[in-house]
Amino acid sequence: MLYLTVLVTGCGGDIGLGIGKILKMSGVAGSVVGCDIHSEHPAPQILDGFDIVLRAGTDGYFESMREVINKRKVGLVIPTTEPELRFLAENRLLDEMEGVPLVTANLKALETGLDKLATAELLKANGMPYPWTKLVTDGPPPELPCIIKDRHGYGSKSIGVVEEGFAGYYAAKHPDGIWQEYLRPDDEEYTCGVYRSNDGETRVIAIKRRLQGGFTYYGEVVENTEIDALLVKLAGALDLRGSINAQLRLTGRGPVIFEINPRFSSTVVFRHMMGYRDLIWSVMEKAGRPLEPYTPPAAGTRFFRGSQEYILK
């Protein structure tokens, strides 16, 4: 056990719930508690304690977090939602909260990953393949079809494919968005874990995935030296500390990263079960412990996302 009590924020989401499950099964914490802005989720049935807090960035957010930290005697906080991570990054509050250490990626990784235009610019500046990316306000896309997405959004709900004749419609609907190259083929999409330790060791995993409702419902571990080399280069360009998730497609010009999620992945539980234990590595390093050895899972290892029912009385 490394911490008596760990607090997982955003514990009602899929990532927060997954992190809570891992912490519970791993034994790195005596108790695992969570907080969220509502209670319509199964976290209270899974974790050792649950509290409602105010949304990050609103008046009273810090006070509500302070109350939970003191009430639960929290020794480590793991923020899991992108809106909260954005707020913490913008206010340079990534080291601690109320004197309690936080587990996050480093500031450069957060600032880059939370801005899709900045992501493309970093890739280009560091000699990595990148999708052309352009602000909607800078004019029409250079080619169609293309992708339109929120510059600072997260998840897949704000993403659309723009066909010929519809650029004006989408530009009016998403004036603050970005146009981005439509990378092909559609069946060559990968979600990739990238962990870089405090001493610079980089551990990666590449999973070919299929999406359903914006989530990875099926994945298969692949062994691809070109992808691995690109992920290691990305970690260096970000001076990465901690864990991020890179989305890419394997195109005719090789692997092309189109998005960086500077947080733990929604596949964090699957990866943990296969031996890619980036959450545990993050907790260990935060506690000043050396990393455990890592043996990558065999290529061809597959996973499927199922469901779990909860009845509340």
N, C-alpha and C positions, 0 to 999 in steps of 0.2 A: 504494500500500500504506500502510495506516494503522497496522497492528500487525504485529510479527514473528510472534507466535503468539496465536491466540484459542482459548480452551477453552470447549466447549459441554457443559454438564452434562446428564444425562438423555438422552444422545445416542442411546440405543436406542429411544426413543419416536418417534412420527411427527413431533412438533414439533421435537425435537432433531435428528433426521435431516434434516428439511427445512431447518433453520437451517444445519446443516453443509454441505448442498448449495449453498445460496445463497452462503455465505462462500467456498466453493471456486470457484464460477463468477464471483464478483464481483471477486476480486483485492484485497480490502481487507486481507487478511492473508497473510503469507508462508506460514504453515502453519496448519491447522485441526485441533485435536485434541479428543478427547471423553473423557468418563468417564460411568460408570453403575454401578449396583450389581450387574450381571451382564453376561455376554458373549453372551447368546443373541439376537443381532441383527446386522445387516450393517454397523454403524458401522465396525468395523475394516477392512472392505473399501472404505469410502468416504472415511474421514478419513485424515489423515497420522499419526495416533497414537491409541492408546486405552488407558485404564487403568480398573481396577475400584476403586471407592471405597466407603466405608460410607454407609449411608442417613443422610440429614439428620436430626439430632436424636438420633442414637445416640452412645454413647461412642466416641470415635475418629474421628468425622466430620471435624472440623477438621484433625486430624493427617493423615488420608488425603488431604484436599484440599491441605494444605500440601505434602505429598510430590509430588503431581502438578504443582502450580504451579511448584515449584522444579525438578523433573526436566525439565519441558517448557519452562521459561523463559517462562511465560505472561505476556502483557501485558494481557489483557482476559478476563473471565469472563462468560459468558452463561448464567444459570440458566434452565431451561426447564420444570421440573415444578412443579405447584402445591404438593405437599407440601414441597418445598425452599423455594419462594418463601414459603410460610406460615411455615416455621421462621425464615427470614431476617428476615421482617417482624416476627414476634413478638419477635425478639432485636435489632431495630433495626440490622441488619447489611446495609443496602442500598447503601452507598456503595463499600465495598471489602472484599476478603478477602485477608489476608496482604499488604496494601499494593497489591494489584492491583484496579483499578476493576471494578465490576459494572454490567451493563446490566439494569435492571429498571424497571418503572413506579414512580411515587412511592408513599410509604407510605399516603396516604389512599386512593389507588386500590386498592392491595393489600388493605388492611383492609376496605374496602367490598365489593370484588368477591369476596373469599374468604368472605364471610358473606352468604348470600342474604336473610336478614331485614334486615340492615343495608342491602343494596342497595335493597330496597323502601322502607325508611324514608328513604333519601337521595332517591330519586325523589319521594316524597310531599312531603318537606320543601322541595324546590326547584321545586314546581309542575309536575312532569312526570307524564304518565300512568304508572300503576303497577298491577301486579296485587295484589289483596288477598293478604296473606301472614300466616300465623298459626302459632305454635309448636304442635306436636302436644300438648305438655303443657298448653296453655292451653284444651284442650277440643276438641270436634268441629268440623269445618269448617262455615262458615256456609252453604255450598251445595255440591251435588253435581250432576254429576261435578266433581272438582277434581284437581289434581296433588299428589302427595306426593313429596318429595325430601329428601336430606340437607341440613341447613343449611350444613354446611361441606364438602360433597362436591364432586366434579368429574366431568365427563363425563356421559353419559346413562344409565349402568348403574343408578344408584340412583333413577331417576325412574319413577313409575308413575301410571297413571290410576285414580282411585278412583271407582267407581260406587256407586249406591245399595245399601245393605246391607253394604258392605265396609269402611266407615270404621273400625270396631272392629278388624278383622283387620289393617289397615295400621298403625293406631296402635300395636298390640302389636308389630308387626314393626319399626317405625321410631320408637321412643319419643323419639329425639333429633332427629327430622325436623321439617319444616314442611309445612303445607298451603298450597297456592297456587292462585290462580284459574286455571282452564282457559281459556286465551285461544283464541278461534276467529277465522277458520277454520284448519284444519290445514295447508292448502296455501299459507299466506301467512307463512312463516317466513323470517327474514333473518339472516344473519351479517354483522356490520358492523365494519370496522376504524376505529379512532379513534386518531390520532396528534397529540399536542400538543407543540410544540417548546419549548425553554427560553425563547424570547421570546414564547410564547403563540400562535403560528400553529397552527391546527387543520386537519388534513387527514383526510377521511373517505372511506369507500367502503362502499356497501351492495350486498350480494349476496343475491338470492333463492336459497334452497338446498333441496336434497332430501337427507335423511339415509338412511344405510344402515349398520346396525351401530354407530350412535353417531357416524359420521363423515359429513362433507359429501362426497357422491360426485358431485354435479352442482350447478353454480351458474351464475347469470346476473347480470351487473352491471345494476343498475337506477338510474334517475335519478329521485329523489323528493325534492323540496325540503322536504317535511314531515319525512321521515326525517333528512335532512342537518341541518336546524335542530335537531332533537332531539338528535342526536349532538354537535353543537357545544355545546349547552346542558349536556349531560352532562359534557363535558370541562371546562367551566368550573366545574361543581358539585364536581368531583373535584380541581380545581386541578391537572389532569393534567399530568404530565411523562412522556413516553415513549409506549409503545404498549399499548393494551388492545383487547379484542374484546367487542362488545355483541351479545347475542342478542335479537331482538324479533319480534313478530308484528304484521302490519298488520290491525287489527281494525276493527269498526264505529265505534269512537271514535278511530281513528287509530293510529299506531304506538305500541306499548307494549313497553318494554324489560322482559324478565323475568329476565335474567341478565347479569352482567358477568364476563368472564374476564380478570383483570388480568395478561395475559401475551401472548406472540405466539400467533397463531391456528394451528390445524392446516391452514388454507388459506394459510399464509404464503408457500409456494412459488408457488401460483397467483397470488396478489396481486403478488408480486415480478415475475413474468413479464408481468403486465399493466401494470406501471409503478407500482403502489402499493408502494414499497420501504421499508416501515416499519423493517425490520431494519437496512438500510443507513443510513437516517436516524439511527437510534439509535446506531449505531457511529460515524457521522460526528460527531454532537454530543458523544459521549463523548470523542472525540479533539480537540474544540475546533474542528471545521471547520463552516463554514456549510452549511445544507441545500442540496441540489441542487434545481432547479426541479421542479415536479410538474404533469403534465398528466393528469387523470383518464382512465381507459379509457372508451371509448365505451359508452353504454348498449346492452345486447344482447350484449356480449361474454360468451361462455360457456366453461365448462371442465368436464372430466370427470376423475375420479380413476381411474387405472389401477393396474397392479401391476408389480413388478420382481422377478425371480428372482435369487438368489445361490447359487452352489455353493461350498462350503468344502472344502478338501482338507488 
